[in-house]
Amino acid sequence: MLHPSYTDLMSTINERNLTKDQLVSRYSIVIATAKRARQIVDGDEPLISKKSPRPLSNAVWELYEGLIDVV
């Protein structure tokens, strides 16, 4: 199980995007984290200080901390 949870991610993302429409779909988070995880696998350095050996975990934390955004 990934931490932070899906509900925590949704809350954090929606708090940051007060001027935009709120996210209501898990699909948006899945696509954003999968794209970022693929970039990390392809050689990009994770943007977080607490790095995990798993690219998906790094991508989830980057999204949670606001270092990447759901487009």
WOGINOR-V269908 format. One record per helix or strand. SS is the DSSP state (h for helix, s for strand). FROM is the first residue (numbers start at 1). TO is the last residue. If there is no record, write none. Layout:
ss=SS from=FROM to=TO
ss=SS from=FROM to=TO
This chain:
ss=h from=6 to=16
ss=h from=26 to=41
ss=h from=55 to=65
